[in-house]
């Protein structure tokens, strides 16, 4: 008995959708879920811009300071420029009605296979609110995000 063509077509479509294609360069479509340690991040690729959101409980409450989840915005350079994708990691800190918005510069330095290599540091809570006063930036580190 021969398989029904429609069934074969549906199976082929499901198999093709199950995994994103391999990343050849940072110009490729980078959308997807990425894992680093126990953290999962969702990247939305809008062409010239990318957005990354945590898919895990992010942020914290320390004393009377509340840290909101981190959000990352990236901007690509001109297409096919092979330049790193630069961006900003944002995190809001609140103490009652006072608010400080931290911004840390980061970049995607390499994109290959199923991996993005990022250089980043995490924002620190403000030393003082109204006006916001920040500690010295933390040490940058290289991390690898692997696409699921």
N, C-alpha and C positions, 0 to 999 in steps of 0.2 A: 504494500500500500504506500503510495507517494504522499508526502506532506502537502497540505493545502498551501498554495502560494501566499495567501494573506497571513497565515500563521507564521510562516518563515519570515515575511517582511516585518511583522510586529516583533518577533524575537530579535531580529537584526537591529531594529531601531532601539529596543530596550538595551541591548548590549552596548551599542554605540553611545547611548546617553549615560551609561553607568559611570564613566570616568572621563574627565576633561583631558584634552590632548596635552602632550608633553610641552613644556615651556622651552622655546628656543632662545628667546631674548626678552628683554623688558618691554619691547614693543607689542608682544603678544597679548592676548586677552588673559588677564590674570585673575578674573573673578573666580571665586570658590571659597571653600573652607580650608584654612591652614591650621596646622597644629605645631605648638612648641611646648614641650613638656606636657603638663596636664591642661594647658590652655588651648582653646580653639578660637580663631578669629575668622570673621566673614569679610571677604573683600568684594566690593562692588566696583566693577571696571566700567567707567563711563567714557572711555576713549582718552581724552586729555587729562581727566581727573580720575582718581580712585579714592574710595572711602573704605576704612576698616573699622569694624565694630566687634567688641568682645562677645563671645557666645558662652560666657561663664560669669558667675557672680564676680563683678569687678567693683572697685570702690571700697570704701571702708568708713567706719565711724570711730574716731579716736578722740576720747574726751568729748569736747563740744564741737569738734571739727568734723564735718561730713565731706568725704571725697566722692564725687560722682564717678561713674564709669568713664574710662578713657575712650577717646574717639580719635581716629587718625585721618587726616586729609592729605592726599598726595597730588602733585601736578607733574605731568610728563613734560619734558623738554620737547623740542621739535621732533616730529616723527623720524625714525631711523637715525637719530643723532648718537645713539649708543651712550648717552649721558645717564648718570644715576637718576632715579626718580626721587625728587626731593619732596619733603612733606613736613607736616607739623602734627605732633601729638598734643591733643588738648585734654585738659582735665580741670573741672570746676571744683573749687573748695568753698564750703559754706560754713559760717559760724552764725547761727541764728539768721538775721536778715542780711548779714554782711557776706560779700561774695568776692572771690578772687579767681580769675581764670588763668591757669598755667598754660604756657605754650613751650614745647621743646622741639627743636629742629631735629629731624631724622631723615634717613634716606634708605632707599632700596639700592644696594650697590651692584647686585648681580641676580640674574634670573636664568635658571637652567634646570632642565629635567622636571622635577616636581618641587623645586626648592627656590625660595626667595631669601637672599642674604640681606639683612638689615643692619644698619648702624643706628643705635638709639640709646637713650637714657630715660629713666622715669622721672616725672615731675615730683618735686618735694612740696609738702604743704608750706604755705606762707609762714614767715616768721611773725608777721603782723598783718592785720586787716585794717583797712581805712586809714591811710592808703595801703595797698598791698606791698609788702616787702618780702622779697624772695631770698632764700639762701643761695649760695653758689651752686651752679648746676652740678649734677652728679656726673660721675665718670661714664663716658660712652662705652658701649660694648657691642660686639658683633653677635647677632643671633641668626639662626636659620629657621624659617617657617617652611614646613613641608605640606604640600597640598594633599588633601585626602582624596 
